[in-house]
């Protein structure tokens, strides 16, 4: 499927790519090589695309918009570097992760370097409010990861799940849209609509990612099917299934990391055969409808 707005963004996205590595002169060649490897590893650039589209719509200055987009993508990239190390993931989007061939210490330091580069680019925007939101979002993401680490292995309520995915995913989508509005000549009501659009789009994105954990092609998704379940992370299809089968001992064992590989495979089949995936997909569509509603309050534009 060809997406029309990608052609519209071809030139600014190329500038974002250049900006992401613009402050690398003078740093250790392995750090620069690691950043270039991460940039070329198949990222969809969804977050900078949101920033560029929102900022273009609302009249942001292009130079600041490019710096903001690059900062947000580097922030996202740095969180992935640390996530992969924490999870012990050897593949990301089907490509080897940094920690698959580097020591934990080198991987952590590379993530720290990318966080610092992201902050440098964010400072170029010269907006205290946008910088504050940038730092606040990083705190929110870290809090979400800590919560997932300590509160996994049990079945949360759906409200707790939505809080977690906002921290983990929605907050960065929200930042992408709202920060673009913050550097645009618009009022607070428009900024709030932009923030709502990003949040709901991020929720939908994470729910679909949850669904792909059960229904996706392993090669295309770039990670093993059922990997979240194997790590004891309760995704939305798992929550729906658990609500319908609260006494399923295999589910309880799976979330607690006590199930055998055969039991995990059987549990995945049970979840797919139930209505859980369809119900989760319905929720993602509801999030998209809410995102569209937010867009309706924004000005018309290309």
C-alpha angles and dihedrals in degrees: 000000000000113000111211099209092060089068088049089053099040095106099042091045089054088053090050090053090052092046093053091067098031096107097047099100112118097019126118111286092233090058091051091045090051092051092048090049091052092047092053097045098098105274114169093218088223094154098051088044089058090047093049094046094047094044093046090050094049098042103255119170107263097226093055091042091056092050091047093049092049092047092052093048091049090049089052091046093051092052089052092052091055093040092054091051093048092048094042088234114171095187133048117182086347093302127109113267122230092251091055089075105013131070118258090249093054091045093051092048091049089053089050090050091053091048088054092049089050091053091049091055093045089054089059089068090069092212116129090194093052091046090050091051089047092054092042091053092053089052090049092051092049091048089052092051092049090048091051090048095052101030101043123105091061133080110253128203117262090251090054089048092053091049090052096048090048089056093042101041116350095061093062092047088048090051090049092057102033097045088054088054091047091061092045128085095254136118129254093262090059090047090053091051090050090050091049091049091052094046095051093044089051091050091051090047092053094045091052088048087053090051092049088057085072106026106027128106106255093223094050096041090048097223137071117281111257093018093139091051091048089055092050093250109145109221125189096268088051091050092050091048091048092051089056095040106031093159097050101130092195090059092049091049091046093053091047092051092244099112123105121239090256091051091049090051091050091047091052089052091050092051092048091048091051125074091256097103093047091049091050091049088053090056092050089054090051089054090051091051089053089050090052090050090056090050091055089068093055126088120268117260146140 
